[in-house]
Amino acid sequence: MLCLSVVLDDSALNLREFAAYLGLIDNTYGRLSPQGIFAYSQRRERQLKIHRLGSRSVELKFVELITNTRHIQALLFTFLMLKYLPGVIESLSTAYRNYEEGRLLRERRKMLRHQIRDDSDLDMLSRGRKEQLITVIDELLIRGRRFLPKASRFARTYVRRVSIRIVTDTDTKCEADQKEKNV
């Protein structure tokens, strides 16, 4: 199984920003699901679920069986989008809404390109694959733009770590494998 884990600072969470953050996760995963966003939103049994909430701090765990490669891909891209979300949005919050939109998109893509280029976890990817990754993440950010301001504030303020790892069974509760990728 593949486990996506999000660890949060558990002091006075802003509920509205938390809801936007969860909405962005759900929207991203749904857009990447094999059936597409509309079928995903209509079929409750196919929707992403929080597998477990941590007991000592707020920790969200999402799990997918490795045998379902399309869902694994959706979870991996959700992880990457969450990983790069704070840095991509952080310095762009003061841009003008409509007049600056074209420049804003170019600047966001440029910042995303720098983050992906500097990420040692992605060194094994070719330049072409990194460009594809940038395109997909940028598209996900555009499609989820209604969640972005609140979700990015939430990520900057409350998210301590986003990790993804392979676990052997549900009894491990996503904690057994110490080979995690941290933000």
C-alpha positions as CSV (number, residue, x, y, z in Angstrom):
1,M,0.0,0.0,0.0
2,L,1.0,3.6,-0.6
3,C,0.5,5.9,2.4
4,L,0.3,9.7,2.0
5,S,0.7,11.3,5.5
6,V,0.1,15.0,6.4
7,V,1.2,16.1,9.9
8,L,-0.3,19.3,11.1
9,D,0.5,21.7,14.0
10,D,-2.5,21.0,16.2
11,S,-2.9,24.3,17.9
12,A,-5.9,26.4,17.0
13,L,-6.5,25.2,13.4
14,N,-8.4,27.6,11.3
15,L,-11.4,25.6,10.3
16,R,-12.1,27.5,7.0
17,E,-8.5,27.2,5.8
18,F,-8.5,23.5,6.9
19,A,-11.6,22.8,4.9
20,A,-10.0,24.5,1.8
21,Y,-6.9,22.4,2.2
22,L,-9.0,19.2,2.4
23,G,-11.0,20.5,-0.6
24,L,-7.8,21.0,-2.6
25,I,-6.7,17.4,-1.7
26,D,-10.1,16.0,-2.7
27,N,-10.3,18.1,-5.9
28,T,-6.8,17.1,-7.0
29,Y,-7.2,13.4,-6.3
30,G,-10.7,13.4,-8.0
31,R,-9.4,15.1,-11.1
32,L,-6.7,12.5,-11.4
33,S,-8.9,9.5,-10.7
34,P,-9.4,7.1,-13.6
35,Q,-13.1,7.9,-13.9
36,G,-12.6,11.6,-13.9
37,I,-13.8,14.3,-11.5
38,F,-17.6,14.0,-12.2
39,A,-17.7,10.2,-11.7
40,Y,-15.5,10.5,-8.7
41,S,-17.8,13.1,-7.1
42,Q,-20.9,10.9,-7.8
43,R,-19.6,7.6,-6.4
44,R,-19.0,7.8,-2.7
45,E,-17.2,4.4,-2.5
46,R,-14.5,5.7,-4.9
47,Q,-13.8,9.0,-3.0
48,L,-10.6,9.5,-1.1
49,K,-10.9,8.7,2.6
50,I,-8.8,9.6,5.5
51,H,-7.5,6.2,6.5
52,R,-6.5,7.2,10.0
53,L,-6.1,10.3,12.2
54,G,-3.1,10.3,14.4
55,S,-3.6,10.3,18.2
56,R,-0.8,12.6,19.5
57,S,-1.1,15.3,16.8
58,V,-3.3,15.9,13.9
59,E,-2.1,13.5,11.2
60,L,-4.1,12.7,8.1
61,K,-3.3,9.4,6.4
62,F,-4.6,8.4,3.0
63,V,-3.9,4.9,1.7
64,E,-4.2,3.2,-1.7
65,L,-3.5,-0.4,-2.7
66,I,-0.5,-0.6,-4.9
67,T,-2.4,-3.0,-7.3
68,N,-4.5,-0.1,-8.5
69,T,-1.9,1.9,-10.5
70,R,-4.2,4.7,-11.6
71,H,-5.2,5.5,-8.1
72,I,-1.5,5.3,-7.0
73,Q,-0.7,7.9,-9.7
74,A,-3.4,10.2,-8.4
75,L,-2.1,9.9,-4.8
76,L,1.5,10.5,-6.0
77,F,0.5,13.7,-7.8
78,T,-1.6,14.8,-4.9
79,F,1.5,14.4,-2.7
80,L,3.7,16.4,-5.1
81,M,1.1,19.2,-5.4
82,L,0.9,19.4,-1.5
83,K,4.6,19.4,-1.3
84,Y,5.1,22.3,-3.6
85,L,2.0,24.3,-2.7
86,P,3.4,26.6,0.1
87,G,6.4,27.7,-1.9
88,V,4.6,28.3,-5.1
89,I,1.9,30.5,-3.6
90,E,3.8,32.1,-0.8
91,S,5.4,35.0,-2.5
92,L,2.7,35.6,-5.0
93,S,-0.1,36.6,-2.7
94,T,0.3,40.3,-3.4
95,A,-0.2,40.2,-7.2
96,Y,-3.1,42.1,-8.7
97,R,-6.1,39.9,-9.4
98,N,-6.8,40.3,-13.1
99,Y,-4.3,42.7,-14.5
100,E,-1.4,40.7,-13.2
101,E,-2.8,37.3,-13.9
102,G,-0.6,36.4,-16.9
103,R,2.5,37.5,-15.1
104,L,1.3,35.6,-12.0
105,L,0.9,32.4,-13.9
106,R,4.4,32.7,-15.5
107,E,5.9,33.5,-12.1
108,R,4.2,30.6,-10.4
109,R,5.4,28.2,-13.1
110,K,8.9,29.7,-12.8
111,M,8.9,29.1,-9.0
112,L,7.6,25.6,-9.4
113,R,10.3,24.9,-12.0
114,H,13.0,26.1,-9.4
115,Q,11.5,24.0,-6.6
116,I,11.4,20.8,-8.8
117,R,14.9,21.4,-10.2
118,D,16.3,21.8,-6.7
119,D,14.4,18.8,-5.2
120,S,17.0,16.0,-4.7
121,D,14.2,13.5,-4.5
122,L,13.5,14.1,-8.2
123,D,17.1,13.9,-9.4
124,M,16.4,10.6,-11.2
125,L,13.9,12.2,-13.5
126,S,14.9,13.5,-16.9
127,R,14.5,17.1,-17.8
128,G,11.5,16.2,-20.0
129,R,9.8,14.3,-17.2
130,K,10.3,17.3,-14.8
131,E,8.7,19.6,-17.4
132,Q,5.8,17.2,-17.6
133,L,5.5,17.2,-13.8
134,I,5.6,21.0,-13.8
135,T,2.8,21.1,-16.4
136,V,0.6,18.7,-14.4
137,I,1.1,20.4,-11.1
138,D,0.5,23.8,-12.6
139,E,-2.7,22.6,-14.2
140,L,-3.9,21.1,-10.9
141,L,-3.2,24.4,-9.2
142,I,-5.2,26.3,-11.9
143,R,-8.1,23.9,-11.6
144,G,-8.1,24.1,-7.8
145,R,-7.7,27.9,-7.7
146,R,-10.8,28.5,-5.7
147,F,-9.1,26.6,-2.8
148,L,-5.6,28.1,-3.3
149,P,-5.6,31.2,-1.1
150,K,-7.0,29.6,2.0
151,A,-5.3,26.2,1.4
152,S,-1.9,27.8,0.9
153,R,-2.2,29.9,4.1
154,F,-3.2,26.7,5.9
155,A,-0.1,24.9,4.5
156,R,2.3,27.7,5.4
157,T,0.8,28.0,8.9
158,Y,-0.1,24.5,10.0
159,V,1.5,21.8,7.8
160,R,4.6,20.4,9.5
161,R,5.3,17.5,7.2
162,V,4.0,15.8,4.1
163,S,5.3,12.4,3.4
164,I,4.6,9.4,1.2
165,R,5.8,5.9,1.7
166,I,5.1,2.2,0.9
167,V,3.7,0.1,3.8
168,T,3.1,-3.6,3.9
169,D,-0.3,-3.8,5.5
170,T,-2.9,-1.6,7.3
171,D,-1.8,-2.8,10.7
172,T,1.3,-0.7,10.3
173,K,-0.9,2.4,10.2
174,C,1.5,4.0,7.8
175,E,4.2,4.2,10.5
176,A,6.4,1.1,9.9
177,D,8.5,2.2,7.0
178,Q,11.1,4.8,8.1
179,K,12.1,5.6,4.4
180,E,9.8,8.6,4.2
181,K,10.1,11.6,2.1
182,N,9.6,14.7,4.2
183,V,8.9,18.3,3.2
